[in-house]
């Protein structure tokens, strides 16, 4: 039983090909929503704890916009770098059948995953570069030697 047997029949022609801008953008939006949900859960947990400490004097804590955006970026970078360095895919990548790999098709090393995550969070417009070209490389891919490929298999990349 080969790896093709676990890949949906309709997806087999795309397995291993470089992903385009629409699929990658969709995965990125899903990941951004995941981070927002994580932050909202953290906000509710912190306020719940504060309520337990002083129910009579409780008021919801106010988060400054600058601190909120900074925290969102930090959580996004940690989330993406851990996901890409361990399995090669975040939740958005999992949903869209994508995997982030090195130029040789292997799992990203932790420092490369961290740099790529920071680059993606701080320069998201770099994704638009993958709309053209045969390899659909974003600015992040070109600078760091990474690729995003269609991969519906579970587990790590074939070459790790």
Secondary structure, 3 states (H helix, E strand, C coil): CCHHHHCCHHHHHHCCCECCHHHHHHHHHHHHHHHHHHHHHHHHHHHHHHHHHCCCCCCCCCCCHHHHHHHHHHHHHHHHHHHHHHCCCCHHHHHHCEEEEECCCCCCCHHHHHHHHHHHHHCHHHHHHHHCCCCCCCHHHHHHCEEEEECCCCCCCCCC
